[in-house]
Amino acid sequence: MSSAVDSTVRPLEIRTLGPRSRTLLHELGTTLAAAYGSLSNPRCRQAISAFAANMDGELREKIRPPATDSGICVVRGLFVDERSLGRTPPIWSAVDEAASLPTDLQMLLLGSMIGRPFGWRGQQEGRLVNNVMPARGYENVQTGASSSLLLSPHTEDAFHPHRSHVFLLSCIRNVDAVATTISSVRDVELSTADRATLLRPTIPIMPDLTYGDMERWGPAGPIPTLWERSDGLCLRYDPDFTPWTEADPEYQAAYRRLSQELERVGRRVVLEPGDVAIVDNDVVVHGRVPFTARFDGTDRWLKRVNIAMPDRPRPVTELDENGYGQQVEYLCLESK
């Protein structure tokens, strides 16, 4: 079966790993897991970086950022052994790390071929590979652990100047064909006036509740919703954690029109086991359609890896942001 796509905007870019690349990745993940036993082992992290730096051929060609303004591509063919990984855990902290390690290592190898994988020290205890599944009590909360409500389109970790440039979403299980939603800012139609308004730093974006105590975040400064990269328009958008209704009427109207446009150009992508979505976090916003979680070990389960790309500069004004005290930890200390 192929990934299901619902879009009238532009074709989805799909790349398929050949048998040799698929086998190579699987064998590297399995071998590194057996040799080092844990991602906490510095030698394991160094080995990932070394293998990724020397990877060439088809795998290098397939694993690169999206090539079009759609801001997303789907790489198919990652080896996923659902039986070995076990049932979908009830919460991220219940994941069997030993069983997940070979898969996590494959994802970090892919991520290291693009840039510098990292984790947030204040989220999922700093794990380099985050697990996304529904959790009881979070059904109607705007986080990845929700299920019953629409997870609103948003920039991943929009509140922080060190948010990922690109991130990976890898599907472990999705028997209900729950769709990820994607909207590219390059597809929206905005007036010159709205664009100018949204390029102006006006309102802050706050962290969501997965980052801990709100009282310790510190002051919030205004940031622009839109910004320019050398190859085109970018955005920084998370309406559920943005006090945009407190802005001036002109800004509110422009923000509302941007939201309507992002909804208009949205697409639905259904990831299947072995699919890895490579998402440009500066070009697209992503979310998820509502679904009914069963909490019986068969629910949707994705893994996410954040990736920094030092060669992709962002507005220099972001250097002055405090990031609400949230810090990142890279796979390796050395720069790529």
LOGU-718597 format. One record per residue (C-alpha): residue number from 1; residue in one letter; chain; z, y negated, x. Coordinates in nm, 4 decimals. Layout:
N
+------+------+-------+----------+----------+----------+
! resi ! resn ! chain !        w !        v !        u !
+------+------+-------+----------+----------+----------+
!  NUM !    A !     A !        Z !        Y !        X !
...
+------+------+-------+----------+----------+----------+
***
This chain:
336
+------+------+-------+----------+----------+----------+
! resi ! resn ! chain !        w !        v !        u !
+------+------+-------+----------+----------+----------+
!    1 !    M !     A !   0.0000 !   0.0000 !   0.0000 !
!    2 !    S !     A !  -0.0651 !  -0.3534 !   0.1149 !
!    3 !    S !     A !   0.1668 !  -0.6515 !   0.0826 !
!    4 !    A !     A !   0.1305 !  -0.8043 !  -0.2617 !
!    5 !    V !     A !   0.0325 !  -1.1695 !  -0.2617 !
!    6 !    D !     A !   0.0261 !  -1.4180 !  -0.5499 !
!    7 !    S !     A !  -0.1546 !  -1.7313 !  -0.4339 !
!    8 !    T !     A !  -0.4403 !  -1.9610 !  -0.5244 !
!    9 !    V !     A !  -0.3945 !  -2.1761 !  -0.2130 !
!   10 !    R !     A !  -0.5380 !  -1.9896 !   0.0869 !
!   11 !    P !     A !  -0.5614 !  -1.6254 !   0.1975 !
!   12 !    L !     A !  -0.2547 !  -1.4735 !   0.3562 !
!   13 !    E !     A !  -0.2990 !  -1.3920 !   0.7239 !
!   14 !    I !     A !  -0.2273 !  -1.0207 !   0.7735 !
!   15 !    R !     A !  -0.2257 !  -0.8445 !   1.1110 !
!   16 !    T !     A !  -0.1840 !  -0.4701 !   1.1456 !
!   17 !    L !     A !  -0.0344 !  -0.3014 !   1.4495 !
!   18 !    G !     A !  -0.2432 !  -0.0205 !   1.5910 !
!   19 !    P !     A !  -0.0877 !   0.3232 !   1.6515 !
!   20 !    R !     A !  -0.0349 !   0.2601 !   2.0225 !
!   21 !    S !     A !   0.1448 !  -0.0715 !   1.9685 !
!   22 !    R !     A !   0.3558 !   0.0758 !   1.6899 !
!   23 !    T !     A !   0.4542 !   0.3733 !   1.9062 !
!   24 !    L !     A !   0.5247 !   0.1552 !   2.2099 !
!   25 !    L !     A !   0.7592 !  -0.0708 !   2.0146 !
!   26 !    H !     A !   0.9392 !   0.2243 !   1.8577 !
!   27 !    E !     A !   0.9834 !   0.3989 !   2.1919 !
!   28 !    L !     A !   1.1105 !   0.0836 !   2.3623 !
!   29 !    G !     A !   1.3617 !   0.0219 !   2.0842 !
!   30 !    T !     A !   1.4846 !   0.3808 !   2.0966 !
!   31 !    T !     A !   1.4995 !   0.3928 !   2.4771 !
!   32 !    L !     A !   1.6849 !   0.0628 !   2.5136 !
!   33 !    A !     A !   1.9341 !   0.1618 !   2.2428 !
!   34 !    A !     A !   2.0086 !   0.4888 !   2.4208 !
!   35 !    A !     A !   2.0332 !   0.3229 !   2.7625 !
!   36 !    Y !     A !   2.2555 !   0.0282 !   2.6752 !
!   37 !    G !     A !   2.4239 !   0.1086 !   2.3438 !
!   38 !    S !     A !   2.4782 !  -0.2473 !   2.2262 !
!   39 !    L !     A !   2.3315 !  -0.5960 !   2.2246 !
!   40 !    S !     A !   2.6587 !  -0.7184 !   2.3716 !
!   41 !    N !     A !   2.5485 !  -0.5587 !   2.6997 !
!   42 !    P !     A !   2.3928 !  -0.8364 !   2.9142 !
!   43 !    R !     A !   2.1652 !  -0.5810 !   3.0823 !
!   44 !    C !     A !   2.0235 !  -0.4885 !   2.7427 !
!   45 !    R !     A !   1.9397 !  -0.8509 !   2.6705 !
!   46 !    Q !     A !   1.7806 !  -0.8944 !   3.0117 !
!   47 !    A !     A !   1.5729 !  -0.5815 !   2.9607 !
!   48 !    I !     A !   1.4430 !  -0.7125 !   2.6270 !
!   49 !    S !     A !   1.3314 !  -1.0379 !   2.7897 !
!   50 !    A !     A !   1.1718 !  -0.8569 !   3.0833 !
!   51 !    F !     A !   0.9741 !  -0.6160 !   2.8654 !
!   52 !    A !     A !   0.8621 !  -0.8985 !   2.6354 !
!   53 !    A !     A !   0.7477 !  -1.1152 !   2.9253 !
!   54 !    N !     A !   0.5298 !  -0.8345 !   3.0585 !
!   55 !    M !     A !   0.3863 !  -0.7230 !   2.7257 !
!   56 !    D !     A !   0.0119 !  -0.7587 !   2.7018 !
!   57 !    G !     A !  -0.2882 !  -0.6368 !   2.5086 !
!   58 !    E !     A !  -0.2999 !  -0.5873 !   2.1335 !
!   59 !    L !     A !   0.0710 !  -0.6402 !   2.0806 !
!   60 !    R !     A !   0.0616 !  -0.9799 !   2.2487 !
!   61 !    E !     A !  -0.2329 !  -1.0778 !   2.0325 !
!   62 !    K !     A !  -0.0718 !  -0.9625 !   1.7069 !
!   63 !    I !     A !   0.2676 !  -1.1165 !   1.7749 !
!   64 !    R !     A !   0.2049 !  -1.4883 !   1.7843 !
!   65 !    P !     A !   0.2885 !  -1.7732 !   1.5464 !
!   66 !    P !     A !   0.0740 !  -1.8185 !   1.2344 !
!   67 !    A !     A !  -0.2769 !  -1.9365 !   1.3138 !
!   68 !    T !     A !  -0.3387 !  -2.1340 !   0.9944 !
!   69 !    D !     A !  -0.1780 !  -2.4189 !   0.8009 !
!   70 !    S !     A !  -0.0365 !  -2.1620 !   0.5582 !
!   71 !    G !     A !   0.2485 !  -2.1347 !   0.8094 !
!   72 !    I !     A !   0.3004 !  -1.7607 !   0.7641 !
!   73 !    C !     A !   0.1452 !  -1.4344 !   0.8706 !
!   74 !    V !     A !   0.2526 !  -1.0775 !   0.7993 !
!   75 !    V !     A !   0.2423 !  -0.8154 !   1.0728 !
!   76 !    R !     A !   0.2297 !  -0.4636 !   0.9318 !
!   77 !    G !     A !   0.3198 !  -0.1362 !   1.0955 !
!   78 !    L !     A !   0.6670 !  -0.1737 !   1.2506 !
!   79 !    F !     A !   0.8346 !   0.1691 !   1.2617 !
!   80 !    V !     A !   1.1219 !   0.1787 !   1.0093 !
!   81 !    D !     A !   1.3223 !   0.4965 !   0.9612 !
!   82 !    E !     A !   1.4976 !   0.4284 !   0.6309 !
!   83 !    R !     A !   1.6802 !   0.7615 !   0.6428 !
!   84 !    S !     A !   1.8370 !   0.6909 !   0.9830 !
!   85 !    L !     A !   1.9230 !   0.3349 !   0.8862 !
!   86 !    G !     A !   2.1042 !   0.4613 !   0.5781 !
!   87 !    R !     A !   2.1717 !   0.2996 !   0.2451 !
!   88 !    T !     A !   2.1575 !  -0.0752 !   0.1939 !
!   89 !    P !     A !   2.5072 !  -0.1988 !   0.2859 !
!   90 !    P !     A !   2.7131 !  -0.3922 !   0.0267 !
!   91 !    I !     A !   2.7409 !  -0.6888 !   0.2661 !
!   92 !    W !     A !   2.6070 !  -0.7861 !   0.6092 !
!   93 !    S !     A !   2.9359 !  -0.7023 !   0.7858 !
!   94 !    A !     A !   2.9135 !  -0.3395 !   0.6674 !
!   95 !    V !     A !   2.5859 !  -0.2686 !   0.8495 !
!   96 !    D !     A !   2.6009 !   0.0354 !   1.0782 !
!   97 !    E !     A !   2.5171 !  -0.1436 !   1.4023 !
!   98 !    A !     A !   2.4515 !   0.1748 !   1.6000 !
!   99 !    A !     A !   2.2019 !   0.3008 !   1.3412 !
!  100 !    S !     A !   2.0347 !  -0.0428 !   1.3222 !
!  101 !    L !     A !   2.0163 !  -0.1002 !   1.6964 !
!  102 !    P !     A !   1.6702 !   0.0535 !   1.7641 !
!  103 !    T !     A !   1.5200 !  -0.1542 !   1.4801 !
!  104 !    D !     A !   1.7045 !  -0.4680 !   1.5898 !
!  105 !    L !     A !   1.5757 !  -0.4202 !   1.9427 !
!  106 !    Q !     A !   1.2188 !  -0.3937 !   1.8178 !
!  107 !    M !     A !   1.2622 !  -0.7236 !   1.6348 !
!  108 !    L !     A !   1.4111 !  -0.8940 !   1.9382 !
!  109 !    L !     A !   1.1251 !  -0.7692 !   2.1528 !
!  110 !    L !     A !   0.8822 !  -0.9254 !   1.9054 !
!  111 !    G !     A !   1.0852 !  -1.2456 !   1.8879 !
!  112 !    S !     A !   1.1001 !  -1.2712 !   2.2672 !
!  113 !    M !     A !   0.7228 !  -1.2559 !   2.2833 !
!  114 !    I !     A !   0.7117 !  -1.5732 !   2.0717 !
!  115 !    G !     A !   1.0035 !  -1.7726 !   2.2109 !
!  116 !    R !     A !   1.3810 !  -1.7541 !   2.2518 !
!  117 !    P !     A !   1.5703 !  -1.5529 !   1.9872 !
!  118 !    F !     A !   1.9115 !  -1.6918 !   1.8990 !
!  119 !    G !     A !   2.2032 !  -1.6509 !   1.6620 !
!  120 !    W !     A !   2.4464 !  -1.8992 !   1.5083 !
!  121 !    R !     A !   2.8014 !  -1.8638 !   1.6331 !
!  122 !    G !     A !   2.9260 !  -1.9708 !   1.2898 !
!  123 !    Q !     A !   2.7087 !  -1.7306 !   1.0872 !
!  124 !    Q !     A !   2.7336 !  -1.3504 !   1.0708 !
!  125 !    E !     A !   2.9635 !  -1.3673 !   1.3741 !
!  126 !    G !     A !   2.6855 !  -1.4849 !   1.6021 !
!  127 !    R !     A !   2.4587 !  -1.1827 !   1.5546 !
!  128 !    L !     A !   2.1102 !  -1.2196 !   1.6979 !
!  129 !    V !     A !   1.9660 !  -1.0178 !   1.4092 !
!  130 !    N !     A !   2.0928 !  -1.1249 !   1.0664 !
!  131 !    N !     A !   2.0982 !  -0.8850 !   0.7731 !
!  132 !    V !     A !   1.9936 !  -1.0134 !   0.4313 !
!  133 !    M !     A !   2.0949 !  -0.8170 !   0.1237 !
!  134 !    P !     A !   2.2633 !  -0.8933 !  -0.2102 !
!  135 !    A !     A !   2.6434 !  -0.9019 !  -0.2174 !
!  136 !    R !     A !   2.8825 !  -0.8844 !  -0.5113 !
!  137 !    G !     A !   3.0275 !  -1.2221 !  -0.6014 !
!  138 !    Y !     A !   2.7281 !  -1.4084 !  -0.4593 !
!  139 !    E !     A !   2.4800 !  -1.3308 !  -0.7354 !
!  140 !    N !     A !   2.4500 !  -1.6975 !  -0.8390 !
!  141 !    V !     A !   2.5121 !  -1.8745 !  -0.5079 !
!  142 !    Q !     A !   2.2368 !  -2.0461 !  -0.3096 !
!  143 !    T !     A !   2.2492 !  -1.8163 !  -0.0059 !
!  144 !    G !     A !   2.0537 !  -1.5134 !   0.1092 !
!  145 !    A !     A !   2.3231 !  -1.2888 !  -0.0415 !
!  146 !    S !     A !   2.2339 !  -1.4007 !  -0.3947 !
!  147 !    S !     A !   2.0246 !  -1.2070 !  -0.6417 !
!  148 !    S !     A !   2.0395 !  -1.3222 !  -1.0060 !
!  149 !    L !     A !   1.9161 !  -1.6763 !  -0.9465 !
!  150 !    L !     A !   1.6037 !  -1.8188 !  -0.7868 !
!  151 !    L !     A !   1.6760 !  -1.8822 !  -0.4194 !
!  152 !    S !     A !   1.5331 !  -2.2321 !  -0.3944 !
!  153 !    P !     A !   1.2582 !  -2.3037 !  -0.1409 !
!  154 !    H !     A !   1.4147 !  -2.4425 !   0.1748 !
!  155 !    T !     A !   1.3775 !  -2.4895 !   0.5481 !
!  156 !    E !     A !   1.5912 !  -2.2319 !   0.7283 !
!  157 !    D !     A !   1.9078 !  -2.4042 !   0.8578 !
!  158 !    A !     A !   1.7557 !  -2.7417 !   0.7720 !
!  159 !    F !     A !   2.0832 !  -2.9209 !   0.8474 !
!  160 !    H !     A !   2.0641 !  -2.8583 !   1.2225 !
!  161 !    P !     A !   1.8461 !  -3.0115 !   1.4986 !
!  162 !    H !     A !   1.8347 !  -2.6705 !   1.6720 !
!  163 !    R !     A !   1.7104 !  -2.4802 !   1.3658 !
!  164 !    S !     A !   1.4481 !  -2.2175 !   1.4388 !
!  165 !    H !     A !   1.0911 !  -2.3245 !   1.5031 !
!  166 !    V !     A !   0.9772 !  -1.9821 !   1.3873 !
!  167 !    F !     A !   1.1693 !  -1.6934 !   1.2326 !
!  168 !    L !     A !   1.0970 !  -1.3289 !   1.1608 !
!  169 !    L !     A !   1.1694 !  -1.1518 !   0.8328 !
!  170 !    S !     A !   1.1458 !  -0.7752 !   0.8648 !
!  171 !    C !     A !   1.1608 !  -0.5491 !   0.5604 !
!  172 !    I !     A !   1.3801 !  -0.2409 !   0.5728 !
!  173 !    R !     A !   1.3852 !  -0.1641 !   0.2004 !
!  174 !    N !     A !   1.2329 !  -0.3263 !  -0.1077 !
!  175 !    V !     A !   1.1856 !  -0.0629 !  -0.3793 !
!  176 !    D !     A !   1.1893 !  -0.3293 !  -0.6522 !
!  177 !    A !     A !   0.9081 !  -0.5321 !  -0.4908 !
!  178 !    V !     A !   1.1227 !  -0.8474 !  -0.4821 !
!  179 !    A !     A !   0.9019 !  -1.1343 !  -0.3698 !
!  180 !    T !     A !   0.9683 !  -1.3905 !  -0.0994 !
!  181 !    T !     A !   0.8344 !  -1.7322 !  -0.2002 !
!  182 !    I !     A !   0.6431 !  -1.9468 !   0.0486 !
!  183 !    S !     A !   0.5107 !  -2.3044 !   0.0212 !
!  184 !    S !     A !   0.3291 !  -2.4933 !   0.2970 !
!  185 !    V !     A !   0.3658 !  -2.8689 !   0.3287 !
!  186 !    R !     A !   0.0070 !  -2.8696 !   0.4582 !
!  187 !    D !     A !  -0.1081 !  -2.7698 !   0.1072 !
!  188 !    V !     A !   0.0709 !  -3.0412 !  -0.0907 !
!  189 !    E !     A !  -0.0926 !  -3.3568 !  -0.2215 !
!  190 !    L !     A !   0.1146 !  -3.6731 !  -0.1814 !
!  191 !    S !     A !   0.0253 !  -4.0383 !  -0.2129 !
!  192 !    T !     A !   0.0306 !  -4.2566 !   0.0966 !
!  193 !    A !     A !   0.3341 !  -4.4363 !  -0.0460 !
!  194 !    D !     A !   0.5286 !  -4.1143 !  -0.1115 !
!  195 !    R !     A !   0.4479 !  -3.9873 !   0.2332 !
!  196 !    A !     A !   0.5685 !  -4.3091 !   0.3960 !
!  197 !    T !     A !   0.8872 !  -4.2997 !   0.1886 !
!  198 !    L !     A !   0.9701 !  -3.9421 !   0.2838 !
!  199 !    L !     A !   0.9026 !  -4.0110 !   0.6525 !
!  200 !    R !     A !   1.1904 !  -4.2594 !   0.6424 !
!  201 !    P !     A !   1.5395 !  -4.1253 !   0.7348 !
!  202 !    T !     A !   1.7359 !  -4.1776 !   0.4156 !
!  203 !    I !     A !   1.9673 !  -3.8871 !   0.3257 !
!  204 !    P !     A !   2.1472 !  -3.6044 !   0.5102 !
!  205 !    I !     A !   2.1192 !  -3.2280 !   0.4689 !
!  206 !    M !     A !   2.4461 !  -3.0357 !   0.4611 !
!  207 !    P !     A !   2.5186 !  -2.6781 !   0.5813 !
!  208 !    D !     A !   2.5623 !  -2.4083 !   0.3201 !
!  209 !    L !     A !   2.8876 !  -2.2199 !   0.2674 !
!  210 !    T !     A !   2.7962 !  -1.9418 !   0.5127 !
!  211 !    Y !     A !   2.8899 !  -2.1793 !   0.7958 !
!  212 !    G !     A !   3.2575 !  -2.2054 !   0.7100 !
!  213 !    D !     A !   3.5044 !  -2.4863 !   0.6481 !
!  214 !    M !     A !   3.3389 !  -2.7953 !   0.5010 !
!  215 !    E !     A !   3.6165 !  -3.0252 !   0.6227 !
!  216 !    R !     A !   3.5361 !  -2.9548 !   0.9885 !
!  217 !    W !     A !   3.1690 !  -3.0429 !   0.9727 !
!  218 !    G !     A !   3.2012 !  -3.4095 !   1.0673 !
!  219 !    P !     A !   2.9980 !  -3.7091 !   0.9477 !
!  220 !    A !     A !   2.6525 !  -3.6620 !   0.7997 !
!  221 !    G !     A !   2.3656 !  -3.8857 !   0.9090 !
!  222 !    P !     A !   2.0380 !  -3.9612 !   0.7318 !
!  223 !    I !     A !   1.7255 !  -3.7692 !   0.8364 !
!  224 !    P !     A !   1.3594 !  -3.7829 !   0.7293 !
!  225 !    T !     A !   1.2288 !  -3.5182 !   0.4890 !
!  226 !    L !     A !   0.8784 !  -3.5323 !   0.6381 !
!  227 !    W !     A !   0.7796 !  -3.5694 !   1.0032 !
!  228 !    E !     A !   0.4658 !  -3.5413 !   1.2118 !
!  229 !    R !     A !   0.3789 !  -3.2762 !   1.4682 !
!  230 !    S !     A !   0.0706 !  -3.2962 !   1.6888 !
!  231 !    D !     A !  -0.1114 !  -3.0458 !   1.4666 !
!  232 !    G !     A !  -0.0111 !  -3.1932 !   1.1308 !
!  233 !    L !     A !   0.2609 !  -3.2713 !   0.8763 !
!  234 !    C !     A !   0.5997 !  -3.0948 !   0.8873 !
!  235 !    L !     A !   0.9078 !  -3.1010 !   0.6675 !
!  236 !    R !     A !   1.2826 !  -3.0508 !   0.6695 !
!  237 !    Y !     A !   1.3839 !  -2.9624 !   0.3177 !
!  238 !    D !     A !   1.6802 !  -2.8057 !   0.1389 !
!  239 !    P !     A !   1.7326 !  -2.9710 !  -0.2019 !
!  240 !    D !     A !   2.0427 !  -2.7715 !  -0.2977 !
!  241 !    F !     A !   2.2298 !  -2.9069 !   0.0041 !
!  242 !    T !     A !   2.0761 !  -3.2547 !   0.0053 !
!  243 !    P !     A !   2.2344 !  -3.5406 !  -0.1951 !
!  244 !    W !     A !   1.8884 !  -3.6751 !  -0.2768 !
!  245 !    T !     A !   1.9961 !  -3.8066 !  -0.6182 !
!  246 !    E !     A !   2.2148 !  -4.0578 !  -0.4314 !
!  247 !    A !     A !   1.9116 !  -4.2152 !  -0.2624 !
!  248 !    D !     A !   1.7260 !  -4.5199 !  -0.3916 !
!  249 !    P !     A !   1.4976 !  -4.4682 !  -0.6960 !
!  250 !    E !     A !   1.1809 !  -4.4841 !  -0.4872 !
!  251 !    Y !     A !   1.3029 !  -4.2055 !  -0.2606 !
!  252 !    Q !     A !   1.4241 !  -3.9946 !  -0.5513 !
!  253 !    A !     A !   1.0833 !  -4.0193 !  -0.7185 !
!  254 !    A !     A !   0.8984 !  -3.9265 !  -0.3982 !
!  255 !    Y !     A !   1.1358 !  -3.6366 !  -0.3312 !
!  256 !    R !     A !   1.0893 !  -3.5093 !  -0.6844 !
!  257 !    R !     A !   0.7112 !  -3.5233 !  -0.6499 !
!  258 !    L !     A !   0.7312 !  -3.3329 !  -0.3201 !
!  259 !    S !     A !   0.9396 !  -3.0639 !  -0.4923 !
!  260 !    Q !     A !   0.6843 !  -3.0367 !  -0.7715 !
!  261 !    E !     A !   0.4020 !  -3.0055 !  -0.5214 !
!  262 !    L !     A !   0.5815 !  -2.7362 !  -0.3227 !
!  263 !    E !     A !   0.6238 !  -2.5433 !  -0.6455 !
!  264 !    R !     A !   0.2572 !  -2.5932 !  -0.7359 !
!  265 !    V !     A !   0.1236 !  -2.4580 !  -0.4069 !
!  266 !    G !     A !   0.3769 !  -2.1760 !  -0.3786 !
!  267 !    R !     A !   0.2851 !  -1.8143 !  -0.3214 !
!  268 !    R !     A !   0.4746 !  -1.4889 !  -0.3599 !
!  269 !    V !     A !   0.4720 !  -1.2353 !  -0.0792 !
!  270 !    V !     A !   0.6166 !  -0.8889 !  -0.1351 !
!  271 !    L !     A !   0.7268 !  -0.7385 !   0.1956 !
!  272 !    E !     A !   0.7322 !  -0.3605 !   0.2287 !
!  273 !    P !     A !   0.9149 !  -0.1462 !   0.4865 !
!  274 !    G !     A !   0.7513 !  -0.2038 !   0.8244 !
!  275 !    D !     A !   0.6251 !  -0.5525 !   0.7348 !
!  276 !    V !     A !   0.7358 !  -0.8427 !   0.9542 !
!  277 !    A !     A !   0.6692 !  -1.1948 !   0.8301 !
!  278 !    I !     A !   0.6329 !  -1.4581 !   1.1029 !
!  279 !    V !     A !   0.7237 !  -1.7904 !   0.9435 !
!  280 !    D !     A !   0.6699 !  -2.1404 !   1.0849 !
!  281 !    N !     A !   0.9968 !  -2.3063 !   0.9846 !
!  282 !    D !     A !   0.8551 !  -2.6571 !   1.0338 !
!  283 !    V !     A !   0.5522 !  -2.6055 !   0.8102 !
!  284 !    V !     A !   0.6722 !  -2.3904 !   0.5212 !
!  285 !    V !     A !   0.9741 !  -2.3568 !   0.2975 !
!  286 !    H !     A !   1.0757 !  -2.0150 !   0.1739 !
!  287 !    G !     A !   1.2912 !  -1.8685 !  -0.1010 !
!  288 !    R !     A !   1.3162 !  -1.5608 !  -0.3203 !
!  289 !    V !     A !   1.2572 !  -1.4735 !  -0.6837 !
!  290 !    P !     A !   1.5535 !  -1.3580 !  -0.8974 !
!  291 !    F !     A !   1.6255 !  -0.9883 !  -0.9291 !
!  292 !    T !     A !   1.8982 !  -0.7618 !  -1.0637 !
!  293 !    A !     A !   2.0992 !  -0.6058 !  -0.7829 !
!  294 !    R !     A !   2.2371 !  -0.2550 !  -0.8414 !
!  295 !    F !     A !   2.4732 !  -0.2426 !  -0.5415 !
!  296 !    D !     A !   2.4051 !   0.1295 !  -0.5156 !
!  297 !    G !     A !   2.2538 !   0.1431 !  -0.1669 !
!  298 !    T !     A !   1.8924 !   0.0989 !  -0.2807 !
!  299 !    D !     A !   1.8726 !  -0.2816 !  -0.3009 !
!  300 !    R !     A !   1.6386 !  -0.5018 !  -0.0996 !
!  301 !    W !     A !   1.7300 !  -0.5268 !   0.2697 !
!  302 !    L !     A !   1.5672 !  -0.7636 !   0.5176 !
!  303 !    K !     A !   1.6466 !  -0.8506 !   0.8769 !
!  304 !    R !     A !   1.5981 !  -1.2021 !   1.0173 !
!  305 !    V !     A !   1.5592 !  -1.3311 !   1.3734 !
!  306 !    N !     A !   1.5642 !  -1.7028 !   1.4543 !
!  307 !    I !     A !   1.3371 !  -1.8149 !   1.7369 !
!  308 !    A !     A !   1.3332 !  -2.1382 !   1.9377 !
!  309 !    M !     A !   1.0094 !  -2.2577 !   2.0964 !
!  310 !    P !     A !   1.0903 !  -2.5195 !   2.3622 !
!  311 !    D !     A !   0.7230 !  -2.6189 !   2.3892 !
!  312 !    R !     A !   0.7248 !  -2.7436 !   2.0272 !
!  313 !    P !     A !   0.8969 !  -3.0832 !   2.0336 !
!  314 !    R !     A !   1.0566 !  -3.2382 !   1.7277 !
!  315 !    P !     A !   1.1397 !  -3.6042 !   1.6564 !
!  316 !    V !     A !   1.3478 !  -3.7472 !   1.9415 !
!  317 !    T !     A !   1.5928 !  -3.8891 !   1.6865 !
!  318 !    E !     A !   1.7143 !  -3.5338 !   1.6227 !
!  319 !    L !     A !   1.8745 !  -3.5376 !   1.9682 !
!  320 !    D !     A !   2.1400 !  -3.7735 !   1.8305 !
!  321 !    E !     A !   2.2512 !  -3.5375 !   1.5530 !
!  322 !    N !     A !   2.5827 !  -3.3548 !   1.5844 !
!  323 !    G !     A !   2.4703 !  -3.0441 !   1.3944 !
!  324 !    Y !     A !   2.8060 !  -3.0389 !   1.2134 !
!  325 !    G !     A !   2.9557 !  -2.8645 !   1.5140 !
!  326 !    Q !     A !   2.7423 !  -2.5513 !   1.4716 !
!  327 !    Q !     A !   2.6283 !  -2.3916 !   1.7973 !
!  328 !    V !     A !   2.3613 !  -2.1393 !   1.8863 !
!  329 !    E !     A !   2.3717 !  -1.8457 !   2.1257 !
!  330 !    Y !     A !   2.0450 !  -1.7386 !   2.2831 !
!  331 !    L !     A !   1.9457 !  -1.3836 !   2.3636 !
!  332 !    C !     A !   1.9392 !  -1.4866 !   2.7309 !
!  333 !    L !     A !   2.0553 !  -1.7987 !   2.9098 !
!  334 !    E !     A !   1.7398 !  -1.8549 !   3.1084 !
!  335 !    S !     A !   1.4553 !  -2.0529 !   2.9567 !
!  336 !    K !     A !   1.1267 !  -1.8832 !   2.8839 !
+------+------+-------+----------+----------+----------+
***
